[in-house]
């Protein structure tokens, strides 16, 4: 309902994800919120409203405490995945049931 307000706030306070790629060996990400998984061949982290998956070899994470993240190593693939809301599927089912006239408890 208030997605436009969330988006406006993100833009106003510079909370959007920003990335800089230097060849195949370095990736700098601003506004990294959480590291989900981290090992030498795969990294997954949350930045803004997306998950970023990185595949490669010899991957290492640096400078996480600065509000960003630096990934170094041989980067083979970068994949972006939209973050789904926590209760999105349950809310959708409840809304569909109400439209069909079914009562939910």
Buried (B, 14 or more C-beta within 10 A) or exposed (E): EEEEEEEEEBEEEEBBBEBEEEEEEBBBBBBBBEEEEBEEEEBBBBBBBBBBBBBBEEBEBEEBEEEBBBBBBBBEEBEEEEEEEEEEEEEEEEEEEEEEEEEEE
